Amino acid sequence: MKFASQLICCFAVHSFVVGQCNNTSLADQNNDAILDILDVVSMVDLIMENDSFTDDELESTDINQDGIIDILDIIKLVNKILWSQPNSVSIINIESTLVNVNIEWEVSNSPNYYMYRLYHSSQDSLENRELLHELWDKNITQIEISGLSLYNDKWFWVDVVDYWGCSSESPSYKIENIEKTYELDETGNIVHSEMIIEDFAPSTTCIQCHEDYVQEWSLSRHGHAMKDPLFFSLWNSEQQNHPETGERFCIQCHSPTAFVTGEDLSGFETPQDLLLSPLPSQIKEGVTCTVCHSSTGLSSTYFASDDLAPNAEYHLYPGEGVFFGSIQNPEPTMYHNSEYSPMFARSEMCLPCHDLVIRDVEAEITFTEWNRIPGFAMSGGATCQNCHMPEKEDGTHDHSFIGVDLDLSYPMGEAPQHDAVQSMLEMAVELEFGAPGYELATSIETGQLLVVPITVTSLTAHNLPSGTSFSREAWVESVIKHNGEIIYSSGKIETNSSLLNREEESLLLFTSFFLNQFADTTMSIMDTYDIINETLPALGTRYHLYEVELPAGITGEIEIEIRMRFRALTPLLLAGPHDDLLENQPIFDMATINAQLQIIGD
């Protein structure tokens, strides 16, 4: 008891209440939620009076977890009383690539050291940290961790944890994203940029090694972003109506190279004007190879305020001889360094250009539509790349970026991507006869009201139509024939360039309508103040009934033909200035169902 009395004299002033730790009962011999000299005395007595220990005693008193209760456990308890929390350490240095990180930190001098815990987060916040690794050897103060996704800024911490689960956090250590920055003024013009036009390579420099990719890209809408006559018409209109911001507003996505380098493209009224100009081809090529493959960080949705100042967010590192992509172990090349980046498999790669909110109106929100599907964003399932950059037989990805728009300079049906668009649209929707509480009859009596129920089911991971949904039309055409003659129709048009009768009561049309500040419909994205969204939600279902009064006196059979049809651009947008493009625009049939009904006479 002499030893116990000495301990009481030395440590009576150091008793404390156990704080926020995972194991508050460890070594609390008298169960009073306080670790103090009384617990030390009890441990001494336990050791003095026993040659062996029960499992319960070991669990509650074997502090260092070595299978025995001895003086080493008493020392740790005394240290705990003297130092209730472990001492923190600081991170000395972090070296990283986009997927690997090497972290070095100070060695802990905490007397009750138990482990290091390494954390990281995309925010400088303890609440949002994710656990990376745990280390029990105090003297290992450096580790390399692979397989991380380090695009965009990241913060790291090393916590020191004691045997009671109490921890002390290191100061956060920030890794800034590898990128060149740019600064915009209040109208969206470049004030300062670390990027110059020469940082962005023209596609001709890529052909020698990547001929297939360049060929696919050149036929894509990315490759035609600055070659489309309709775009130039709309762009010039926006510049006239919004002279301060109209040029930059559209260019921020149609020619990102011009946007981030500050190249002014006003004054070009047609694609030919631009293509014949002395400007570098990097500017004329629209969304180029370098724009995507110099990306080192994910961008966010583009939010346009009422002043319409462009503020698209790009994280690029061009002109440094390194290109990033989805191949995990790229083959070395003498032309440039190649680095794997896991973000190329994420749908966010399509931001900021495929998610636009203007004046709080969700105008063009393809990414958001996908992101709202439960589980998609978390699991990464059915990403944009899965459908629009499918994997080819050789394991590489198609760079055609198949969507729904075509090069309308070709005669109808002859555009390079026509068949691919047809195939994609045929997989996008399903038509069925029937609806909840309704089935299509197999026969009908003369004079009865014919009810044709249908179900339209989207198989698409974003709304239908999406993107510039205000310019697109997806609709159901319903035709009923008797002896080859049409006795009823809905959604039927005479030619591919004919207008739909949107006043038709039974028309099932999927589209959207932009409204300006006077609540009138508009085709100007910059004049949008509201939207009427009548698109089919991602993976959604729509039920519809056609109620048809059959002509009196008909007998025999009637034939029902239902088609889901689609055109990328309404004739309202093309007619007049672009009649030549309108003439070449196809209408695609996405799905077709047929049925025959017997008419039962009197």
C-alpha positions as CSV (number, residue, x, y, z in Angstrom):
1,M,0.0,0.0,0.0
2,K,3.0,2.3,0.3
3,F,3.2,2.4,-3.5
4,A,-0.4,3.3,-3.7
5,S,-0.1,6.1,-1.2
6,Q,2.7,7.6,-3.2
7,L,0.6,7.6,-6.3
8,I,-2.2,9.3,-4.5
9,C,0.1,12.1,-3.4
10,C,1.6,12.5,-6.9
11,F,-1.5,12.4,-9.0
12,A,-4.5,13.4,-6.9
13,V,-4.7,16.7,-8.8
14,H,-4.8,15.1,-12.2
15,S,-8.2,13.3,-12.1
16,F,-10.5,14.0,-15.1
17,V,-13.7,13.0,-16.7
18,V,-13.2,10.9,-19.8
19,G,-14.0,12.9,-22.9
20,Q,-15.5,12.0,-26.3
21,C,-13.7,8.7,-26.8
22,N,-14.8,5.3,-28.2
23,N,-13.9,3.4,-25.0
24,T,-14.9,5.4,-21.9
25,S,-14.8,2.4,-19.6
26,L,-11.3,1.2,-20.3
27,A,-9.4,1.1,-16.9
28,D,-12.3,2.7,-15.1
29,Q,-12.0,0.2,-12.3
30,N,-14.7,1.7,-10.0
31,N,-17.1,2.5,-12.9
32,D,-17.5,6.1,-11.9
33,A,-16.8,7.5,-15.4
34,I,-13.6,9.2,-14.0
35,L,-10.1,8.1,-14.5
36,D,-8.1,9.0,-11.4
37,I,-5.7,7.7,-8.8
38,L,-8.4,5.5,-7.4
39,D,-8.4,3.5,-10.6
40,V,-4.6,3.2,-10.4
41,V,-4.8,1.9,-6.9
42,S,-7.4,-0.7,-8.0
43,M,-5.2,-1.8,-10.8
44,V,-2.3,-2.3,-8.4
45,D,-4.4,-4.3,-6.1
46,L,-5.7,-6.4,-9.0
47,I,-2.1,-7.2,-10.1
48,M,-0.9,-7.9,-6.6
49,E,-3.8,-10.2,-5.8
50,N,-4.0,-12.3,-9.0
51,D,-1.7,-14.5,-11.0
52,S,-4.2,-14.8,-13.9
53,F,-7.1,-12.7,-15.2
54,T,-10.5,-13.4,-16.5
55,D,-11.6,-12.4,-20.0
56,D,-13.7,-9.6,-18.6
57,E,-10.7,-8.3,-16.6
58,L,-8.5,-8.3,-19.6
59,E,-11.1,-6.6,-21.8
60,S,-11.6,-3.8,-19.3
61,T,-8.0,-3.4,-17.9
62,D,-5.4,-4.7,-20.4
63,I,-4.8,-1.3,-21.9
64,N,-2.0,-2.2,-24.3
65,Q,-3.8,-5.3,-25.4
66,D,-0.8,-7.7,-24.9
67,G,-2.8,-10.4,-23.0
68,I,-1.6,-9.5,-19.5
69,I,-2.2,-6.8,-16.9
70,D,1.0,-5.5,-15.6
71,I,3.1,-2.4,-14.8
72,L,3.0,-1.3,-18.4
73,D,-0.8,-0.9,-18.2
74,I,-0.4,1.0,-15.0
75,I,2.1,3.4,-16.7
76,K,-0.4,4.0,-19.6
77,L,-3.2,4.7,-17.1
78,V,-0.9,7.2,-15.2
79,N,0.0,8.8,-18.5
80,K,-3.7,9.0,-19.4
81,I,-4.4,10.8,-16.2
82,L,-1.5,13.2,-16.9
83,W,-2.3,13.7,-20.6
84,S,-6.0,13.2,-21.3
85,Q,-5.7,13.7,-25.0
86,P,-2.9,12.5,-27.3
87,N,-0.6,15.1,-28.7
88,S,-1.3,16.1,-32.3
89,V,1.2,15.9,-35.2
90,S,1.6,17.9,-38.4
91,I,1.8,16.7,-42.0
92,I,5.2,17.6,-43.3
93,N,4.7,17.1,-47.0
94,I,2.4,15.5,-49.6
95,E,3.4,14.5,-53.1
96,S,0.7,13.4,-55.4
97,T,-0.6,12.6,-58.9
98,L,-4.2,12.4,-59.8
99,V,-4.5,8.9,-58.3
100,N,-1.5,8.4,-56.0
101,V,-0.5,10.3,-52.9
102,N,2.6,10.1,-50.7
103,I,2.0,11.5,-47.2
104,E,4.8,12.3,-44.7
105,W,4.1,13.5,-41.1
106,E,5.8,14.0,-37.8
107,V,6.3,11.1,-35.4
108,S,4.0,11.1,-32.4
109,N,5.4,11.7,-28.9
110,S,2.2,10.8,-27.2
111,P,2.8,8.4,-24.3
112,N,-0.4,6.6,-24.9
113,Y,0.0,6.3,-28.7
114,Y,-2.1,3.6,-30.2
115,M,-2.5,4.4,-34.0
116,Y,-2.4,7.0,-36.7
117,R,-5.6,7.5,-38.8
118,L,-5.3,9.2,-42.2
119,Y,-8.3,11.1,-43.6
120,H,-9.0,13.2,-46.7
121,S,-11.9,15.4,-47.9
122,S,-12.9,17.7,-50.8
123,Q,-13.7,20.3,-48.1
124,D,-11.7,21.8,-45.3
125,S,-14.1,20.3,-42.8
126,L,-13.7,17.6,-40.1
127,E,-17.3,16.6,-40.6
128,N,-16.9,15.5,-44.2
129,R,-13.7,13.5,-43.9
130,E,-13.3,10.0,-45.3
131,L,-10.9,7.5,-43.6
132,L,-8.0,6.5,-45.9
133,H,-5.8,4.3,-43.7
134,E,-4.8,3.2,-40.2
135,L,-1.3,2.6,-39.0
136,W,-0.3,1.1,-35.6
137,D,3.5,1.5,-35.8
138,K,4.4,4.8,-34.3
139,N,7.7,5.1,-36.3
140,I,6.1,4.7,-39.7
141,T,5.4,8.2,-40.6
142,Q,5.2,8.0,-44.4
143,I,2.9,6.1,-46.7
144,E,1.9,6.0,-50.3
145,I,-1.7,5.3,-51.1
146,S,-2.9,4.4,-54.6
147,G,-6.3,4.4,-56.3
148,L,-7.5,7.8,-55.0
149,S,-9.4,10.4,-57.1
150,L,-7.4,13.5,-56.4
151,Y,-8.9,15.8,-59.0
152,N,-9.9,19.2,-57.7
153,D,-8.6,20.5,-54.3
154,K,-8.2,18.0,-51.5
155,W,-7.5,18.3,-47.8
156,F,-5.7,15.7,-45.6
157,W,-5.3,15.0,-41.9
158,V,-3.3,12.6,-39.7
159,D,-5.0,11.9,-36.3
160,V,-3.2,10.5,-33.4
161,V,-5.4,8.0,-31.5
162,D,-4.8,6.7,-28.0
163,Y,-5.9,3.4,-26.4
164,W,-9.1,4.9,-25.3
165,G,-10.1,6.0,-28.8
166,C,-9.5,9.7,-28.0
167,S,-7.8,11.5,-30.9
168,S,-6.1,14.7,-31.8
169,E,-6.3,16.0,-35.4
170,S,-3.4,17.4,-37.3
171,P,-3.9,20.8,-39.0
172,S,-5.4,20.2,-42.4
173,Y,-3.0,20.0,-45.3
174,K,-4.3,21.2,-48.7
175,I,-3.3,19.8,-52.1
176,E,-4.3,22.3,-54.8
177,N,-5.5,20.9,-58.1
178,I,-3.0,20.8,-61.0
179,E,-4.4,23.4,-63.4
180,K,-3.9,26.7,-65.1
181,T,-6.2,29.4,-63.8
182,Y,-8.1,32.3,-65.4
183,E,-9.9,35.3,-64.0
184,L,-13.1,36.8,-65.4
185,D,-14.5,40.3,-65.1
186,E,-18.2,41.1,-64.4
187,T,-19.2,40.6,-68.0
188,G,-17.4,37.3,-68.4
189,N,-14.3,38.5,-70.3
190,I,-10.9,37.4,-69.4
191,V,-8.9,39.7,-67.1
192,H,-6.0,37.3,-66.7
193,S,-5.3,33.8,-67.9
194,E,-2.4,31.4,-67.5
195,M,-3.4,29.8,-70.7
196,I,-2.6,30.9,-74.3
197,I,-4.0,29.6,-77.6
198,E,-0.7,27.7,-78.3
199,D,-1.3,25.6,-75.2
200,F,-4.1,23.9,-77.1
201,A,-3.0,21.5,-79.8
202,P,-5.1,21.3,-83.1
203,S,-6.5,18.0,-83.9
204,T,-4.1,17.6,-86.8
205,T,-1.3,17.0,-84.3
206,C,-3.2,14.0,-82.9
207,I,-3.9,12.2,-86.2
208,Q,-0.6,10.4,-86.5
209,C,-1.2,8.3,-83.4
210,H,-5.0,8.7,-82.9
211,E,-6.4,8.6,-86.4
212,D,-9.6,6.7,-85.4
213,Y,-10.3,9.0,-82.5
214,V,-9.8,12.2,-84.6
215,Q,-12.0,10.8,-87.4
216,E,-14.8,9.9,-84.9
217,W,-14.5,13.3,-83.2
218,S,-14.5,15.2,-86.5
219,L,-18.0,13.8,-87.3
220,S,-19.3,14.6,-83.9
221,R,-21.2,17.6,-82.7
222,H,-18.2,18.5,-80.5
223,G,-16.2,18.7,-83.7
224,H,-18.9,20.8,-85.3
225,A,-19.6,23.2,-82.4
226,M,-18.2,26.1,-84.5
227,K,-19.3,24.9,-87.9
228,D,-23.1,24.8,-87.4
229,P,-25.0,27.5,-89.4
230,L,-27.9,27.3,-87.0
231,F,-25.6,28.0,-84.1
232,F,-24.2,31.0,-85.8
233,S,-27.7,32.4,-86.5
234,L,-28.7,32.0,-82.9
235,W,-25.3,33.3,-81.6
236,N,-25.5,36.4,-83.7
237,S,-29.0,37.1,-82.5
238,E,-27.9,36.8,-78.9
239,Q,-25.0,39.2,-79.6
240,Q,-27.4,41.7,-81.0
241,N,-29.9,41.4,-78.1
242,H,-27.2,41.2,-75.4
243,P,-24.1,43.1,-76.8
244,E,-22.2,43.0,-73.5
245,T,-22.4,39.3,-72.9
246,G,-23.9,37.5,-75.9
247,E,-20.6,36.6,-77.6
248,R,-19.0,35.1,-74.4
249,F,-22.2,33.4,-73.2
250,C,-22.3,31.1,-76.2
251,I,-18.5,30.8,-76.8
252,Q,-17.9,29.5,-73.2
253,C,-19.1,26.1,-74.4
254,H,-18.9,26.1,-78.2
255,S,-15.2,27.2,-78.2
256,P,-13.7,26.7,-74.7
257,T,-10.3,27.5,-76.0
258,A,-11.4,30.9,-77.1
259,F,-13.2,31.4,-73.8
260,V,-10.3,30.6,-71.4
261,T,-7.7,32.5,-73.5
262,G,-9.9,35.5,-74.1
263,E,-10.0,35.4,-77.9
264,D,-12.9,37.6,-79.1
265,L,-14.9,35.9,-81.8
266,S,-17.5,38.6,-82.4
267,G,-18.0,39.7,-86.0
268,F,-18.2,36.3,-87.6
269,E,-21.6,35.9,-89.0
270,T,-21.3,32.5,-90.7
271,P,-19.2,29.4,-90.2
272,Q,-17.5,30.2,-93.5
273,D,-16.4,33.6,-92.1
274,L,-14.7,31.9,-89.2
275,L,-13.2,29.0,-91.2
276,L,-11.6,31.3,-93.7
277,S,-10.2,33.6,-91.1
278,P,-6.5,33.6,-90.0
279,L,-7.5,32.4,-86.5
280,P,-5.7,29.3,-85.3
281,S,-7.5,26.0,-86.0
282,Q,-7.7,25.3,-82.2
283,I,-10.2,28.1,-82.0
284,K,-12.2,27.0,-85.0
285,E,-12.4,23.4,-83.9
286,G,-14.9,23.9,-81.1
287,V,-14.6,21.3,-78.4
288,T,-11.2,20.0,-79.2
289,C,-9.1,17.0,-78.1
290,T,-7.0,19.2,-75.8
291,V,-9.9,20.7,-74.0
292,C,-11.1,17.4,-72.7
293,H,-7.7,15.6,-72.3
294,S,-6.1,18.5,-70.4
295,S,-8.9,18.4,-67.8
296,T,-7.6,17.8,-64.3
297,G,-10.7,18.6,-62.3
298,L,-14.4,18.2,-62.4
299,S,-16.5,21.3,-63.2
300,S,-19.9,22.2,-61.8
301,T,-23.3,23.1,-63.2
302,Y,-23.2,26.5,-65.0
303,F,-25.4,29.0,-63.2
304,A,-26.3,32.1,-65.1
305,S,-27.6,35.1,-63.1
306,D,-29.8,37.8,-64.4
307,D,-26.8,39.8,-65.8
308,L,-26.0,36.7,-68.0
309,A,-22.3,37.1,-67.3
310,P,-20.5,33.9,-68.4
311,N,-18.7,32.1,-65.6
312,A,-18.1,28.6,-66.9
313,E,-15.7,26.7,-64.7
314,Y,-12.9,24.7,-66.4
315,H,-10.0,23.0,-64.7
316,L,-7.4,22.6,-67.4
317,Y,-3.6,22.0,-67.6
318,P,-2.8,22.4,-71.3
319,G,0.5,23.1,-72.9
320,E,2.6,21.1,-70.4
321,G,3.2,18.0,-72.5
322,V,0.8,15.7,-70.6
323,F,-2.6,14.4,-71.5
324,F,-5.1,12.7,-69.2
325,G,-7.5,9.9,-70.0
326,S,-9.3,6.8,-68.9
327,I,-6.6,4.2,-69.6
328,Q,-5.2,3.0,-66.3
329,N,-1.7,2.0,-67.7
330,P,-1.2,4.1,-70.8
331,E,1.6,3.1,-73.1
332,P,4.5,5.6,-73.2
333,T,4.8,7.8,-76.3
334,M,7.6,10.1,-77.5
335,Y,5.1,12.9,-78.2
336,H,3.6,13.5,-74.7
337,N,3.2,12.1,-71.3
338,S,0.0,10.2,-70.6
339,E,-1.6,10.0,-67.2
340,Y,-4.6,8.0,-66.0
341,S,-7.4,10.0,-64.4
342,P,-10.4,8.2,-62.9
343,M,-12.6,11.3,-63.4
344,F,-12.9,10.4,-67.1
345,A,-15.3,7.7,-66.2
346,R,-17.6,10.1,-64.3
347,S,-20.6,11.9,-65.8
348,E,-19.4,15.2,-64.3
349,M,-16.8,15.2,-67.1
350,C,-19.7,16.6,-69.2
351,L,-20.0,19.7,-67.1
352,P,-20.3,22.6,-67.3
353,C,-21.7,22.5,-70.8
354,H,-24.4,20.0,-70.3
355,D,-26.1,21.5,-67.3
356,L,-27.3,25.1,-67.5
357,V,-29.5,26.9,-65.0
358,I,-30.4,30.5,-65.9
359,R,-32.2,32.9,-63.6
360,D,-32.9,29.8,-61.4
361,V,-34.7,28.2,-64.4
362,E,-33.5,24.7,-65.2
363,A,-33.0,25.3,-68.8
364,E,-30.7,22.6,-70.1
365,I,-30.0,20.2,-67.3
366,T,-29.1,16.8,-68.8
367,F,-26.6,16.0,-66.0
368,T,-29.0,17.0,-63.3
369,E,-31.7,14.8,-64.8
370,W,-29.3,11.9,-64.7
371,N,-28.0,12.8,-61.2
372,R,-31.6,12.8,-59.8
373,I,-32.1,9.1,-60.5
374,P,-31.7,7.4,-57.1
375,G,-28.3,5.6,-56.7
376,F,-26.9,6.7,-60.1
377,A,-24.7,9.4,-58.8
378,M,-23.5,7.3,-55.9
379,S,-22.9,4.1,-57.9
380,G,-21.7,5.7,-61.1
381,G,-24.2,3.5,-62.9
382,A,-25.1,4.2,-66.5
383,T,-22.8,7.2,-66.9
384,C,-23.0,9.6,-69.9
385,Q,-19.9,7.8,-71.3
386,N,-21.6,4.4,-71.2
387,C,-24.1,5.5,-73.8
388,H,-22.4,8.3,-75.7
389,M,-18.9,6.9,-75.7
390,P,-19.5,3.2,-75.7
391,E,-16.6,0.8,-75.4
392,K,-15.4,-0.7,-78.6
393,E,-14.2,-4.3,-79.2
394,D,-10.6,-3.2,-78.7
395,G,-11.4,-1.8,-75.3
396,T,-11.1,1.9,-76.4
397,H,-14.0,4.3,-76.3
398,D,-15.9,5.7,-79.3
399,H,-15.3,9.4,-79.7
400,S,-18.3,10.0,-82.0
401,F,-20.3,11.4,-79.0
402,I,-23.6,10.1,-80.6
403,G,-26.5,12.3,-79.5
404,V,-29.6,13.3,-81.5
405,D,-28.3,16.2,-83.6
406,L,-26.9,15.6,-87.1
407,D,-25.0,17.5,-89.7
408,L,-27.9,18.8,-91.7
409,S,-25.7,19.8,-94.6
410,Y,-26.1,16.3,-95.9
411,P,-29.3,15.1,-97.7
412,M,-31.9,13.5,-95.5
413,G,-30.7,10.1,-94.2
414,E,-27.1,10.5,-95.5
415,A,-25.5,12.3,-92.5
416,P,-22.5,10.3,-91.2
417,Q,-24.2,9.6,-87.8
418,H,-27.7,9.0,-89.1
419,D,-27.8,5.3,-88.5
420,A,-26.1,5.5,-85.1
421,V,-28.7,8.1,-84.0
422,Q,-31.5,5.8,-85.2
423,S,-30.1,2.9,-83.2
424,M,-29.7,5.0,-80.1
425,L,-33.3,6.3,-80.3
426,E,-34.7,2.8,-80.8
427,M,-33.2,1.8,-77.5
428,A,-34.5,4.9,-75.7
429,V,-38.2,4.1,-75.3
430,E,-40.8,1.4,-75.1
431,L,-44.4,1.5,-76.3
432,E,-47.2,-0.8,-75.1
433,F,-50.9,-1.1,-75.4
434,G,-52.7,-0.8,-72.1
435,A,-52.7,1.5,-69.0
436,P,-53.7,1.1,-65.3
437,G,-57.3,0.0,-65.4
438,Y,-57.5,-0.2,-69.2
439,E,-56.8,-2.9,-71.7
440,L,-57.1,-2.7,-75.4
441,A,-60.1,-4.7,-76.5
442,T,-59.9,-7.4,-79.1
443,S,-63.3,-6.4,-80.6
444,I,-65.8,-3.6,-80.5
445,E,-69.4,-3.2,-81.3
446,T,-70.6,-0.8,-83.9
447,G,-71.4,2.6,-82.2
448,Q,-69.3,2.0,-79.1
449,L,-66.6,4.4,-78.1
450,L,-63.2,3.0,-78.9
451,V,-60.6,3.5,-76.1
452,V,-57.0,2.9,-77.1
453,P,-54.8,3.0,-74.0
454,I,-51.0,3.2,-74.3
455,T,-48.0,3.2,-72.0
456,V,-44.8,5.1,-72.9
457,T,-41.8,4.0,-70.9
458,S,-38.5,5.8,-71.0
459,L,-35.4,3.6,-71.1
460,T,-33.2,6.7,-71.0
461,A,-31.2,7.9,-68.0
462,H,-32.1,11.5,-68.6
463,N,-35.4,13.2,-69.7
464,L,-36.8,12.7,-73.1
465,P,-36.0,14.9,-74.9
466,S,-33.1,16.4,-73.1
467,G,-30.4,19.1,-73.7
468,T,-32.1,21.9,-75.7
469,S,-35.5,20.3,-75.1
470,F,-37.3,23.5,-76.1
471,S,-36.1,22.9,-79.7
472,R,-36.8,19.1,-79.8
473,E,-40.1,17.2,-80.4
474,A,-40.8,13.6,-79.3
475,W,-44.4,12.7,-79.9
476,V,-46.8,9.8,-80.4
477,E,-48.5,9.3,-83.7
478,S,-51.7,7.3,-83.6
479,V,-53.4,6.2,-86.8
480,I,-56.5,4.0,-87.1
481,K,-57.4,2.6,-90.5
482,H,-60.4,0.7,-92.0
483,N,-59.9,-1.0,-95.3
484,G,-56.7,1.0,-95.8
485,E,-58.3,4.4,-95.2
486,I,-57.5,6.5,-92.3
487,I,-60.5,7.1,-90.1
488,Y,-58.7,8.6,-87.1
489,S,-55.3,10.1,-86.5
490,S,-53.4,12.1,-83.9
491,G,-49.9,13.5,-84.2
492,K,-49.8,12.8,-87.9
493,I,-47.9,15.2,-90.2
494,E,-47.7,15.3,-94.0
495,T,-43.9,15.8,-94.4
496,N,-40.8,15.8,-92.3
497,S,-40.9,19.6,-92.4
498,S,-44.5,20.0,-91.4
499,L,-45.5,21.6,-88.1
500,L,-47.2,19.6,-85.5
501,N,-50.7,20.8,-84.6
502,R,-49.9,21.5,-80.9
503,E,-53.5,22.6,-80.4
504,E,-54.7,19.0,-81.0
505,E,-56.4,17.8,-77.8
506,S,-55.3,14.2,-78.0
507,L,-51.6,15.0,-79.0
508,L,-49.1,13.4,-76.7
509,L,-46.0,15.6,-77.2
510,F,-42.8,15.6,-75.1
511,T,-40.9,18.9,-75.3
512,S,-40.4,22.1,-73.3
513,F,-41.3,25.8,-73.8
514,F,-39.1,28.7,-72.8
515,L,-40.9,31.8,-71.6
516,N,-39.5,35.3,-71.7
517,Q,-40.1,38.1,-69.1
518,F,-43.5,38.8,-70.7
519,A,-44.5,35.1,-70.4
520,D,-44.3,34.6,-74.2
521,T,-42.6,31.6,-75.7
522,T,-39.1,32.2,-76.9
523,M,-36.3,30.3,-78.6
524,S,-33.6,32.5,-76.9
525,I,-31.8,30.9,-74.0
526,M,-30.6,34.3,-72.8
527,D,-34.2,35.6,-72.7
528,T,-35.5,32.7,-70.6
529,Y,-37.3,33.6,-67.4
530,D,-39.4,30.5,-67.0
531,I,-40.0,27.1,-68.5
532,I,-42.9,24.8,-69.1
533,N,-41.4,21.3,-69.0
534,E,-43.4,18.6,-70.7
535,T,-40.6,16.2,-71.2
536,L,-40.7,12.5,-70.2
537,P,-38.7,12.1,-67.0
538,A,-35.7,9.8,-66.9
539,L,-36.8,6.1,-66.8
540,G,-40.3,7.5,-66.4
541,T,-43.7,6.3,-67.6
542,R,-46.6,8.2,-69.2
543,Y,-50.1,6.7,-69.7
544,H,-52.4,8.1,-72.4
545,L,-55.9,7.3,-73.7
546,Y,-57.2,7.9,-77.2
547,E,-61.0,8.0,-77.3
548,V,-62.3,7.5,-80.8
549,E,-65.8,7.6,-82.2
550,L,-65.9,5.1,-85.0
551,P,-67.9,6.0,-88.2
552,A,-71.3,4.4,-88.2
553,G,-71.9,1.4,-90.4
554,I,-68.3,0.1,-90.7
555,T,-67.7,-3.6,-90.4
556,G,-64.8,-6.0,-90.5
557,E,-61.4,-5.1,-89.0
558,I,-59.7,-1.9,-88.0
559,E,-56.0,-1.5,-87.8
560,I,-54.3,0.6,-85.1
561,E,-50.8,1.9,-85.7
562,I,-48.9,3.7,-82.9
563,R,-45.5,5.2,-83.4
564,M,-43.2,7.2,-81.1
565,R,-41.5,9.8,-83.3
566,F,-38.6,12.2,-82.8
567,R,-37.0,15.2,-84.5
568,A,-34.1,17.1,-83.0
569,L,-35.2,20.5,-84.2
570,T,-38.7,21.9,-84.5
571,P,-39.5,23.5,-87.9
572,L,-40.3,26.7,-85.9
573,L,-36.5,27.1,-85.3
574,L,-35.4,26.3,-88.9
575,A,-38.1,27.6,-91.2
576,G,-37.1,30.7,-93.2
577,P,-33.4,31.3,-92.6
578,H,-32.5,27.6,-92.7
579,D,-35.0,26.0,-95.1
580,D,-32.1,24.1,-96.6
581,L,-31.4,22.5,-93.2
582,L,-35.1,21.9,-92.5
583,E,-35.4,20.0,-95.8
584,N,-32.6,17.6,-94.7
585,Q,-33.8,16.9,-91.2
586,P,-35.1,13.4,-90.7
587,I,-37.9,12.2,-88.4
588,F,-36.9,9.1,-86.5
589,D,-39.3,6.3,-85.4
590,M,-38.3,5.3,-81.9
591,A,-40.9,2.5,-81.3
592,T,-43.9,1.1,-83.1
593,I,-46.8,-1.1,-82.0
594,N,-49.8,-2.4,-84.0
595,A,-53.1,-4.1,-83.3
596,Q,-56.2,-5.3,-85.1
597,L,-59.8,-5.1,-83.7
598,Q,-62.8,-6.9,-85.0
599,I,-66.0,-4.8,-85.4
600,I,-69.1,-6.5,-84.4
601,G,-72.2,-5.3,-86.3
602,D,-75.8,-5.1,-85.2
